[in-house]
Amino acid sequence: MPSTLDLARKLLALAQTGLHFTEGEFDKERYHDVARIAEALLARDVGASSEQIRAAWQFEAGYATPKVDVRGAVFRDARVLLVRERSDGGWTLPGGWADVNDSPAEAVEKEILQESGFSARAAKLAAVYDRNKHAHPWYLFHVWKLFFVCEITGGSPQSSLETDGVDFFALDGLPPLSAPRVTAAQIRRMYEHHCDRALPADFD
């Protein structure tokens, strides 16, 4: 049985797509009504106000599709490269939203450079995860997370506008993680892919 969050997210997606395609004023009014119902469901279950939810989703336009988040897993001597997010103080694999006109590999390589100071090469697509199916906190939008095993090609540790720490950590000594971005289980799974490049990519 889908959760209230899943149902409300689907309603918002239907409203967004409907508003994109319809030209009829009565249909537009109906789709706005659908969106208001979804906002009320979300406000009741996640603790945000209807106004906050509306402000977030109304930035989106066009046919509703999942957002794409890329993450780069870099290992050195069985230690993983992590960066500390200024926004929540948690550590994560370097990454973020994929930008338009970047290929998936280009996107993750750019994120690693921007957030850690290291230049890297994407060596393997290790996983395409549905964020909803992993232990991440609630988020309004549906997200697919692309995890790459990457190799450092140069550079040195540097903080950025979004990160204020760069370091390598042992897998059995991970720091507090940024839960919206990565889980300990995902990091450990990426190490398995790093050690065995013949493993098929995970999905869902």
C-alpha positions as CSV (number, residue, x, y, z in Angstrom):
1,M,0.0,0.0,0.0
2,P,1.6,3.4,-1.0
3,S,2.3,5.8,1.8
4,T,0.5,9.1,2.1
5,L,3.8,10.8,1.0
6,D,4.0,8.6,-2.1
7,L,0.3,9.4,-3.0
8,A,0.7,13.1,-2.3
9,R,3.9,13.3,-4.4
10,K,2.0,11.5,-7.3
11,L,-0.9,14.0,-7.0
12,L,1.6,16.9,-7.3
13,A,3.2,15.3,-10.3
14,L,-0.2,14.8,-12.0
15,A,-1.1,18.4,-11.2
16,Q,2.2,19.7,-12.6
17,T,2.0,17.7,-15.8
18,G,-1.7,18.5,-16.2
19,L,-1.1,22.2,-15.9
20,H,1.7,21.9,-18.5
21,F,-0.5,20.3,-21.2
22,T,-3.9,21.6,-20.6
23,E,-5.2,24.8,-22.3
24,G,-8.7,24.7,-20.8
25,E,-9.3,27.1,-17.9
26,F,-11.7,24.7,-16.1
27,D,-9.1,21.9,-16.3
28,K,-6.4,24.2,-15.0
29,E,-8.7,25.0,-12.0
30,R,-9.2,21.2,-11.4
31,Y,-5.4,20.6,-11.5
32,H,-4.9,23.4,-9.0
33,D,-7.5,21.7,-6.8
34,V,-5.6,18.4,-7.0
35,A,-2.4,20.3,-6.0
36,R,-4.1,21.9,-3.0
37,I,-5.3,18.4,-1.8
38,A,-1.7,17.1,-2.1
39,E,-0.3,20.1,-0.2
40,A,-2.8,19.5,2.6
41,L,-1.9,15.8,2.8
42,L,1.8,16.6,2.9
43,A,1.3,19.4,5.5
44,R,-0.5,17.1,7.7
45,D,2.0,14.2,7.6
46,V,5.4,15.9,7.3
47,G,5.1,19.1,9.4
48,A,5.6,21.6,6.7
49,S,3.0,24.3,5.9
50,S,0.9,24.2,2.7
51,E,2.6,27.5,1.8
52,Q,6.1,26.0,2.1
53,I,5.2,23.0,0.0
54,R,3.5,25.2,-2.6
55,A,6.5,27.5,-2.8
56,A,8.8,24.4,-3.4
57,W,6.8,22.6,-6.1
58,Q,5.7,25.6,-8.0
59,F,9.2,26.3,-9.1
60,E,8.8,23.1,-11.2
61,A,7.1,23.3,-14.5
62,G,6.6,21.0,-17.5
63,Y,6.1,17.2,-17.5
64,A,7.0,15.9,-14.0
65,T,10.0,13.5,-13.9
66,P,12.4,12.4,-11.2
67,K,15.3,14.7,-10.3
68,V,18.8,13.3,-10.8
69,D,21.4,13.3,-8.0
70,V,25.0,12.1,-8.7
71,R,27.4,10.9,-6.1
72,G,31.1,10.0,-6.6
73,A,32.7,7.3,-4.5
74,V,36.5,7.6,-4.3
75,F,38.6,5.2,-2.2
76,R,42.3,5.4,-1.2
77,D,43.8,2.6,1.0
78,A,40.4,1.3,1.9
79,R,39.3,4.8,3.1
80,V,36.5,6.8,1.5
81,L,36.6,10.4,0.4
82,L,33.9,12.4,2.1
83,V,33.0,16.1,2.2
84,R,31.2,18.0,5.0
85,E,28.1,19.9,4.0
86,R,27.9,23.4,5.4
87,S,24.1,23.2,5.3
88,D,23.7,20.4,7.9
89,G,27.2,19.6,9.1
90,G,27.0,16.1,7.9
91,W,29.5,14.3,5.7
92,T,28.7,12.8,2.3
93,L,30.2,11.5,-0.9
94,P,30.8,14.5,-3.1
95,G,27.8,15.1,-5.4
96,G,24.7,17.0,-6.1
97,W,22.1,17.7,-8.8
98,A,23.1,16.9,-12.3
99,D,23.2,20.1,-14.5
100,V,21.6,20.4,-17.9
101,N,24.1,19.7,-20.8
102,D,26.4,17.6,-18.5
103,S,26.6,13.9,-19.1
104,P,26.3,11.8,-16.0
105,A,30.0,11.2,-15.8
106,E,30.8,14.9,-16.4
107,A,28.3,15.8,-13.7
108,V,29.9,13.7,-11.0
109,E,33.4,14.6,-12.0
110,K,32.5,18.3,-11.8
111,E,30.8,17.8,-8.4
112,I,33.9,16.1,-7.0
113,L,36.2,18.9,-8.2
114,Q,33.9,21.6,-6.9
115,E,33.3,20.1,-3.5
116,S,36.6,18.4,-2.6
117,G,39.3,20.1,-4.8
118,F,40.2,16.7,-6.3
119,S,39.9,16.1,-10.0
120,A,38.6,12.6,-10.7
121,R,37.5,10.3,-13.5
122,A,34.3,8.3,-13.3
123,A,35.3,4.7,-13.7
124,K,32.1,2.8,-13.2
125,L,28.4,3.4,-12.8
126,A,27.8,1.4,-9.6
127,A,24.2,2.1,-8.8
128,V,21.0,3.9,-9.8
129,Y,18.9,4.1,-6.6
130,D,15.4,5.3,-6.1
131,R,15.8,7.6,-3.1
132,N,12.4,6.6,-1.8
133,K,13.5,3.0,-1.4
134,H,16.5,3.8,0.9
135,A,16.9,5.2,4.4
136,H,16.8,8.9,3.5
137,P,14.6,11.4,5.3
138,W,11.4,12.8,3.6
139,Y,11.8,14.9,0.5
140,L,9.1,16.6,-1.6
141,F,10.4,15.5,-5.0
142,H,11.1,12.0,-6.4
143,V,14.8,11.5,-6.9
144,W,17.0,9.0,-8.7
145,K,20.5,8.8,-7.2
146,L,23.4,7.8,-9.6
147,F,26.5,6.5,-7.8
148,F,29.8,6.2,-9.6
149,V,33.1,4.7,-8.5
150,C,35.7,7.3,-9.3
151,E,39.5,7.6,-9.4
152,I,41.5,10.7,-8.4
153,T,43.6,12.1,-11.2
154,G,44.9,15.2,-9.5
155,G,44.2,18.2,-7.2
156,S,44.3,18.6,-3.5
157,P,41.8,19.0,-0.6
158,Q,39.9,22.3,-0.8
159,S,36.7,23.5,0.8
160,S,34.0,25.2,-1.2
161,L,30.9,27.3,-0.9
162,E,28.9,24.2,-0.1
163,T,31.5,22.2,1.9
164,D,33.8,23.1,4.8
165,G,35.7,19.8,5.2
166,V,37.4,17.2,3.0
167,D,38.9,14.0,4.4
168,F,39.3,10.2,3.9
169,F,37.6,7.9,6.5
170,A,37.9,4.2,7.3
171,L,34.6,2.4,6.6
172,D,34.4,1.3,10.2
173,G,35.0,4.9,11.4
174,L,32.6,7.0,9.4
175,P,31.7,10.4,10.8
176,P,28.1,11.6,11.2
177,L,26.6,11.5,7.7
178,S,24.3,13.9,5.9
179,A,21.3,11.6,5.8
180,P,19.5,13.3,2.9
181,R,22.5,12.7,0.7
182,V,24.1,9.3,1.6
183,T,23.8,6.3,3.9
184,A,26.5,4.2,5.5
185,A,25.1,1.1,3.7
186,Q,25.5,2.9,0.3
187,I,29.1,3.8,1.1
188,R,29.9,0.2,2.1
189,R,28.2,-1.0,-1.1
190,M,30.3,1.4,-3.2
191,Y,33.4,-0.1,-1.6
192,E,32.3,-3.5,-2.8
193,H,32.0,-2.1,-6.3
194,H,35.4,-0.5,-6.0
195,C,37.0,-3.8,-5.1
196,D,35.1,-5.8,-7.8
197,R,34.6,-3.7,-10.9
198,A,32.9,-6.7,-12.6
199,L,29.9,-6.4,-10.3
200,P,26.7,-5.4,-12.2
201,A,25.3,-2.0,-11.4
202,D,22.6,-2.0,-8.6
203,F,19.2,-0.5,-9.3
204,D,16.2,0.6,-7.3
